[in-house]
Amino acid sequence: MNLNIRVKDRDILLEVKDGEEIVDKIEWKDENSLSLSLLKNLDRLLRKNKINAMDLEKSDVNIISAGFSTERIMTTVSKTVNYCLTK
């Protein structure tokens, strides 16, 4: 399973895919609290679908247009997930 994170302006999408099939997704508009809402929504998405973080194979981030801080937060979360999956 893969975790995909997409950002376009203030629109945020988290989705878990198993191959090409979308298992589930969460979408929301960022209200300048991305660092809090991203981790909370990621946890909600995984728990709702009974997915252990170690069931993920990789994380990808797709930033279409975002501010500097948003881009750094998203990239850091994606890289951290990928790092943890290699341990």
FIKOLZA-1660 file (N, C-alpha, C; in steps of 0.1 Angstrom, whole numbers, plus 5000, padded with zeros to 4 digits):
% residues 87
   i   px   py   pz ch aa at
   1 5008 4988 5000  A  M  N
   1 5000 5000 5000  A  M CA
   1 5009 5012 5000  A  M  C
   2 5004 5023 4993  A  N  N
   2 5011 5035 4993  A  N CA
   2 5003 5047 4999  A  N  C
   3 5010 5056 5005  A  L  N
   3 5004 5068 5010  A  L CA
   3 5007 5079 5000  A  L  C
   4 4997 5086 4995  A  N  N
   4 4998 5097 4986  A  N CA
   4 4993 5110 4993  A  N  C
   5 5001 5120 4992  A  I  N
   5 4998 5133 4997  A  I CA
   5 4998 5143 4986  A  I  C
   6 4987 5150 4984  A  R  N
   6 4986 5160 4973  A  R CA
   6 4982 5174 4979  A  R  C
   7 4989 5184 4974  A  V  N
   7 4986 5197 4978  A  V CA
   7 4984 5206 4966  A  V  C
   8 4973 5213 4966  A  K  N
   8 4971 5223 4956  A  K CA
   8 4965 5235 4963  A  K  C
   9 4973 5246 4964  A  D  N
   9 4969 5258 4971  A  D CA
   9 4965 5254 4986  A  D  C
  10 4953 5255 4990  A  R  N
  10 4949 5251 5003  A  R CA
  10 4942 5238 5004  A  R  C
  11 4940 5231 4992  A  D  N
  11 4934 5218 4992  A  D CA
  11 4944 5207 4994  A  D  C
  12 4941 5199 5005  A  I  N
  12 4950 5188 5009  A  I CA
  12 4942 5175 5006  A  I  C
  13 4949 5165 5001  A  L  N
  13 4944 5152 4999  A  L CA
  13 4954 5142 5004  A  L  C
  14 4949 5133 5013  A  L  N
  14 4956 5121 5017  A  L CA
  14 4949 5109 5012  A  L  C
  15 4956 5100 5005  A  E  N
  15 4949 5088 5001  A  E CA
  15 4959 5076 5003  A  E  C
  16 4952 5065 5006  A  V  N
  16 4960 5052 5006  A  V CA
  16 4955 5044 4994  A  V  C
  17 4965 5039 4987  A  K  N
  17 4962 5031 4975  A  K CA
  17 4969 5017 4977  A  K  C
  18 4962 5007 4972  A  D  N
  18 4967 4994 4972  A  D CA
  18 4968 4990 4957  A  D  C
  19 4980 4991 4952  A  G  N
  19 4982 4990 4937  A  G CA
  19 4975 5003 4931  A  G  C
  20 4966 5001 4922  A  E  N
  20 4959 5012 4915  A  E CA
  20 4946 5015 4922  A  E  C
  21 4942 5007 4931  A  E  N
  21 4929 5008 4938  A  E CA
  21 4930 5018 4950  A  E  C
  22 4921 5028 4951  A  I  N
  22 4921 5037 4962  A  I CA
  22 4914 5030 4974  A  I  C
  23 4921 5028 4985  A  V  N
  23 4915 5022 4996  A  V CA
  23 4906 5032 5004  A  V  C
  24 4911 5044 5006  A  D  N
  24 4904 5055 5012  A  D CA
  24 4911 5068 5010  A  D  C
  25 4904 5079 5013  A  K  N
  25 4911 5092 5012  A  K CA
  25 4904 5102 5021  A  K  C
  26 4911 5112 5024  A  I  N
  26 4906 5123 5032  A  I CA
  26 4910 5136 5025  A  I  C
  27 4901 5145 5023  A  E  N
  27 4903 5158 5017  A  E CA
  27 4899 5169 5027  A  E  C
  28 4906 5180 5027  A  W  N
  28 4902 5192 5035  A  W CA
  28 4910 5204 5030  A  W  C
  29 4905 5215 5034  A  K  N
  29 4911 5228 5031  A  K CA
  29 4920 5232 5043  A  K  C
  30 4932 5236 5041  A  D  N
  30 4941 5240 5052  A  D CA
  30 4937 5254 5057  A  D  C
  31 4936 5255 5070  A  E  N
  31 4933 5267 5077  A  E CA
  31 4945 5272 5085  A  E  C
  32 4957 5272 5079  A  N  N
  32 4969 5276 5086  A  N CA
  32 4972 5267 5099  A  N  C
  33 4968 5255 5098  A  S  N
  33 4972 5246 5109  A  S CA
  33 4976 5232 5103  A  S  C
  34 4983 5233 5092  A  L  N
  34 4987 5221 5085  A  L CA
  34 4994 5211 5093  A  L  C
  35 5004 5215 5101  A  S  N
  35 5012 5206 5109  A  S CA
  35 5003 5197 5119  A  S  C
  36 4993 5203 5124  A  L  N
  36 4984 5196 5133  A  L CA
  36 4974 5187 5125  A  L  C
  37 4968 5193 5115  A  S  N
  37 4957 5186 5108  A  S CA
  37 4962 5175 5100  A  S  C
  38 4974 5176 5094  A  L  N
  38 4980 5166 5086  A  L CA
  38 4982 5153 5094  A  L  C
  39 4989 5154 5105  A  L  N
  39 4991 5142 5113  A  L CA
  39 4979 5136 5119  A  L  C
  40 4969 5145 5123  A  K  N
  40 4957 5140 5129  A  K CA
  40 4949 5133 5118  A  K  C
  41 4948 5138 5106  A  N  N
  41 4940 5132 5095  A  N CA
  41 4947 5119 5090  A  N  C
  42 4961 5119 5090  A  L  N
  42 4968 5107 5086  A  L CA
  42 4965 5096 5096  A  L  C
  43 4965 5099 5109  A  D  N
  43 4962 5089 5119  A  D CA
  43 4947 5084 5117  A  D  C
  44 4938 5093 5115  A  R  N
  44 4924 5090 5113  A  R CA
  44 4922 5080 5101  A  R  C
  45 4929 5083 5090  A  L  N
  45 4928 5075 5078  A  L CA
  45 4933 5061 5080  A  L  C
  46 4944 5060 5087  A  L  N
  46 4950 5047 5089  A  L CA
  46 4942 5039 5099  A  L  C
  47 4937 5045 5110  A  R  N
  47 4929 5038 5120  A  R CA
  47 4915 5034 5114  A  R  C
  48 4909 5042 5107  A  K  N
  48 4896 5039 5101  A  K CA
  48 4897 5027 5092  A  K  C
  49 4908 5025 5085  A  N  N
  49 4909 5014 5076  A  N CA
  49 4917 5002 5082  A  N  C
  50 4920 5003 5095  A  K  N
  50 4928 4993 5102  A  K CA
  50 4941 4990 5095  A  K  C
  51 4948 5001 5091  A  I  N
  51 4961 4999 5085  A  I CA
  51 4972 5003 5095  A  I  C
  52 4981 4994 5096  A  N  N
  52 4993 4997 5105  A  N CA
  52 5002 5005 5096  A  N  C
  53 5009 5015 5101  A  A  N
  53 5018 5023 5094  A  A CA
  53 5029 5014 5087  A  A  C
  54 5032 5003 5093  A  M  N
  54 5043 4994 5086  A  M CA
  54 5037 4986 5075  A  M  C
  55 5024 4987 5073  A  D  N
  55 5018 4981 5061  A  D CA
  55 5020 4989 5048  A  D  C
  56 5024 5002 5050  A  L  N
  56 5027 5010 5039  A  L CA
  56 5040 5007 5033  A  L  C
  57 5041 5008 5020  A  E  N
  57 5054 5005 5013  A  E CA
  57 5061 5018 5010  A  E  C
  58 5054 5029 5007  A  K  N
  58 5061 5041 5005  A  K CA
  58 5051 5053 5006  A  K  C
  59 5057 5065 5006  A  S  N
  59 5049 5077 5007  A  S CA
  59 5053 5086 4996  A  S  C
  60 5044 5092 4988  A  D  N
  60 5047 5101 4978  A  D CA
  60 5040 5114 4981  A  D  C
  61 5046 5125 4977  A  V  N
  61 5040 5139 4979  A  V CA
  61 5040 5145 4965  A  V  C
  62 5028 5151 4962  A  N  N
  62 5027 5158 4949  A  N CA
  62 5022 5173 4953  A  N  C
  63 5031 5182 4951  A  I  N
  63 5028 5196 4954  A  I CA
  63 5026 5204 4941  A  I  C
  64 5013 5207 4939  A  I  N
  64 5010 5215 4926  A  I CA
  64 5013 5229 4928  A  I  C
  65 5008 5235 4939  A  S  N
  65 5011 5249 4942  A  S CA
  65 5008 5251 4957  A  S  C
  66 5019 5255 4964  A  A  N
  66 5017 5257 4979  A  A CA
  66 5028 5267 4984  A  A  C
  67 5025 5272 4995  A  G  N
  67 5035 5281 5001  A  G CA
  67 5047 5274 5006  A  G  C
  68 5057 5281 5010  A  F  N
  68 5070 5275 5014  A  F CA
  68 5069 5266 5026  A  F  C
  69 5062 5271 5036  A  S  N
  69 5060 5263 5048  A  S CA
  69 5052 5250 5046  A  S  C
  70 5042 5251 5038  A  T  N
  70 5033 5240 5034  A  T CA
  70 5042 5229 5027  A  T  C
  71 5050 5234 5018  A  E  N
  71 5058 5225 5010  A  E CA
  71 5068 5218 5019  A  E  C
  72 5074 5225 5028  A  R  N
  72 5084 5219 5037  A  R CA
  72 5077 5209 5047  A  R  C
  73 5066 5212 5052  A  I  N
  73 5058 5203 5061  A  I CA
  73 5055 5190 5053  A  I  C
  74 5049 5191 5042  A  M  N
  74 5045 5179 5034  A  M CA
  74 5057 5171 5030  A  M  C
  75 5068 5177 5026  A  T  N
  75 5080 5169 5022  A  T CA
  75 5086 5162 5034  A  T  C
  76 5086 5169 5045  A  T  N
  76 5092 5163 5057  A  T CA
  76 5084 5151 5062  A  T  C
  77 5071 5152 5062  A  V  N
  77 5062 5141 5066  A  V CA
  77 5064 5129 5057  A  V  C
  78 5064 5132 5044  A  S  N
  78 5066 5121 5034  A  S CA
  78 5080 5114 5036  A  S  C
  79 5090 5122 5037  A  K  N
  79 5104 5116 5039  A  K CA
  79 5105 5109 5052  A  K  C
  80 5098 5114 5062  A  T  N
  80 5099 5107 5075  A  T CA
  80 5092 5093 5074  A  T  C
  81 5080 5093 5068  A  V  N
  81 5073 5080 5066  A  V CA
  81 5082 5070 5059  A  V  C
  82 5088 5075 5048  A  N  N
  82 5096 5066 5040  A  N CA
  82 5108 5061 5048  A  N  C
  83 5114 5070 5056  A  Y  N
  83 5126 5066 5064  A  Y CA
  83 5122 5056 5074  A  Y  C
  84 5110 5057 5080  A  C  N
  84 5106 5048 5090  A  C CA
  84 5103 5034 5084  A  C  C
  85 5098 5034 5072  A  L  N
  85 5095 5022 5065  A  L CA
  85 5107 5014 5061  A  L  C
  86 5119 5020 5061  A  T  N
  86 5131 5013 5058  A  T CA
  86 5138 5007 5070  A  T  C
  87 5133 5010 5082  A  K  N
  87 5139 5005 5094  A  K CA
  87 5132 4992 5098  A  K  C
% end
